[in-house]
Amino acid sequence: MARIAVVGGGILGATLTLRLAQQGHDVQLLERGAALGGLADRTQLAGYDIDRFYHVIVPSDARMHALVDELGLTDEMSNAPVGVGFFSGGKMYPFNGIGDFLKFPPLKFTDRLRLARFVVACQLRSQYADLEDKPLLEWLRKMSGKRVVDKIWRPLLDSRFDGHHEELPATYLWSRTRRMRSARSGKGGAEEFGALRGGHQRLIEAAAKAAEESGAIVRTGVPVTGLLMEGGNVAGVTTEDGDERYDLVIPTLQPPALKFLLPAELQPLLGAYPQRFLGVVCLILLVKESLTEHYSVNIVDPTPITTIVETSHVVGTDHTGGNRLVYVPRYCDPKSETFGLTDQEVYDRFTEMVAKLSPAFRHEDVLGWTVQRAPTVEPVHAKGVAPREAPIFPSYEDGRPIRGLALASASQIYPRLLNGESVVQLAEEVAVEVDGILATDPARLVATPSPAGGAA
Ligand SMILES: Cc1cc2nc3c(=O)[nH]c(=O)nc-3n(C[C@H](O)[C@H](O)[C@H](O)COP(=O)(O)OP(=O)(O)OC[C@H]3O[C@@H](n4cnc5c(N)ncnc54)[C@H](O)[C@@H]3O)c2cc1C
C-alpha cells in the first residue's frame, strides 16, 4: 500500500482517487476549490443550481455509463434524441446525417455529395497514422473540395479555434467526426444525448464519496502550491499549511496550472505537452421559451460565438422552474480580446448573434444571465510533434526517473477528444499502471517510502 496524493478534484482526479482507493492504497485528493468538479462544477442563475458548462454523455461513452451504474445513478440519467442545426446565409437548416447533407441548400449538389462521402470515409477509417503529418485544411480541400472548405470547414474551424488552426493535423477532424457517429441513435440520423440530473458534478461527488468509503481522504479548499523535492525526487506536496509527505504525487492539472507546482528542475517536463491552450467564455441565458429546436448549432456566417447549445432539450426544465437554459460559448485564447471583455460586453456581443440565429430571442424574455470563463479548457495538438502524449512516469533529460511523481492530465489524451469518457479512461488506465508498478517494482516509482501516518 502506498501513500498517494492526487492533486485536482475534477472528473479525472475523482475517478483516479476512487480507483486507487479501491486498489487498497492510502489516497488523499487535494482540490483547491471549495467544491469538487473543476470544469464540471455548478453555478447559480436566478436562484437555480445549474451546470457551469454544458455536459452530455453519448451512447458510446461506455466508461461514463459504467461509472454512472456503479455509483447507483442510473435512474438519474435523462436521455433524449436531439438534433443539430446549421446556420448559413442567415438561415437555419437541420443537419442530422447524410440525408440532410444531401439536401443542404447552401452547397451545390456535387459539393453535398463530396461532403457526405468525406464524412462516411472518416467514419469508416479506423487508423490515423498517415493523417498525423497532413495539414488539416489541405487534407479537407483534397477530400471535400475547395468550395466545401471555404463555405463550411474554414468558418467552423475559425470559430472553434479562435481564428488559428493552421497547426492542426488532419487527425483532428477525423477524430471529431468519429465521435459524432457514436452519438447517432440511428433514428433519422438524430443524435441521442444523455445527461445526469445534477450534471457531471453529481458523478464526481458520488465518485469521491465512494472513494471515501474505500478509505480515501477528500479535501477541498487545499491549493497545492508546489512539490516537495528530495534528492531530485518528489517527496510530497507543499500547501498553504506546510509540507505533506507522500510516496507518490499525481497532479491531474493541465500544463498552464501544473507549471506553478513544478520546481525549476522539473520545468523542462512542460516541453513534452502541447504549447497552445484554448479557454472558453460562455454566456448562459435563462429564457421563458425555446430559442432553437436544435440542441446545438454549427455556424458558418461571421460570428463572435462558437455555437449555441440549448441544454434543456436534454436536461429538461424541472430544475429551472420550467424555463430554458441556453449556453452561448466562444472558445478563445485566454489572452484574446474576447477573454478580456466585461460581462456586459459579452452579453451585448453574444446576444446580437443569438438574435440572428433565433427570431424568438427577446431581451425582455431573458429571466437571468451569467458569464462563465475558464482559461484552460483544451490543448491544441499541433501536427508534426512527437511524442503526442507526455509520459505518465516522467524522467530527467539524461534518462534518470523522477520517482514520487506521475502525471495524468487531459493534455495527455490523444487523438480522442476531451470529454468525460476520455478523461475517465485515462484515470482508470493510470490507476491500473500505478498499481501494477507498485505491486511488482515499487522502487521504480517510490524514492523513500514515508513512515506510516506520513505527514511531515
Ligand atoms: C464548454 C464545455 C463543454 C463541455 N462539454 C462536455 C460534454 O458535453 N461532455 C463531456 O463529457 N465533457 C464535456 N466537456 C469536457 C469536460 O468538462 C472536461 O473534459 C472535464 O471536466 C475535465 O476534467 P479534469 O478533471 O481533467 O480537469 P478539470 O475539470 O479542469 O479539473 C482540474 C481540477 O484541478 C483543480 N486545481 C487546479 N490547480 C490546483 C492546485 N494547485 N491545487 C489543487 N487543485 C488544483 C481545479 O480547481 C480543478 O477542480 C466540456 C467542457 C467545456 C469547457
The ligand as a Gaussian input file, in Angstrom:
#p B3LYP/6-31G(d) Opt

LIG

0 1
 C      -17.852000      24.370000     -22.601000
 C      -17.529000      22.932000     -22.282000
 C      -18.388000      21.930000     -22.699000
 C      -18.097000      20.584000     -22.427000
 N      -18.983000      19.630000     -22.814000
 C      -18.771000      18.353000     -22.449000
 C      -19.745000      17.348000     -22.716000
 O      -20.795000      17.611000     -23.284000
 N      -19.480000      16.080000     -22.309000
 C      -18.336000      15.742000     -21.662000
 O      -18.176000      14.565000     -21.265000
 N      -17.388000      16.667000     -21.408000
 C      -17.575000      17.949000     -21.785000
 N      -16.634000      18.893000     -21.503000
 C      -15.293000      18.465000     -21.057000
 C      -15.197000      18.183000     -19.582000
 O      -15.721000      19.244000     -18.816000
 C      -13.707000      18.027000     -19.237000
 O      -13.101000      17.108000     -20.117000
 C      -13.503000      17.508000     -17.835000
 O      -14.312000      18.188000     -16.918000
 C      -12.032000      17.683000     -17.468000
 O      -11.825000      17.192000     -16.168000
 P      -10.389000      17.224000     -15.499000
 O      -10.512000      16.585000     -14.174000
 O       -9.385000      16.699000     -16.424000
 O       -9.999000      18.774000     -15.358000
 P      -10.661000      19.964000     -14.544000
 O      -12.133000      19.822000     -14.552000
 O      -10.073000      21.220000     -15.106000
 O      -10.157000      19.744000     -13.058000
 C       -8.910000      20.181000     -12.585000
 C       -9.085000      20.488000     -11.094000
 O       -7.818000      20.819000     -10.536000
 C       -8.010000      21.854000      -9.571000
 N       -6.723000      22.530000      -9.360000
 C       -6.041000      23.330000     -10.217000
 N       -4.890000      23.757000      -9.659000
 C       -4.842000      23.207000      -8.414000
 C       -3.886000      23.255000      -7.372000
 N       -2.753000      23.969000      -7.460000
 N       -4.142000      22.560000      -6.209000
 C       -5.287000      21.816000      -6.094000
 N       -6.219000      21.731000      -7.063000
 C       -5.985000      22.404000      -8.223000
 C       -9.057000      22.741000     -10.229000
 O       -9.674000      23.573000      -9.277000
 C       -9.997000      21.693000     -10.830000
 O      -11.005000      21.322000      -9.911000
 C      -16.912000      20.242000     -21.741000
 C      -16.056000      21.258000     -21.304000
 C      -16.357000      22.586000     -21.567000
 C      -15.438000      23.650000     -21.073000

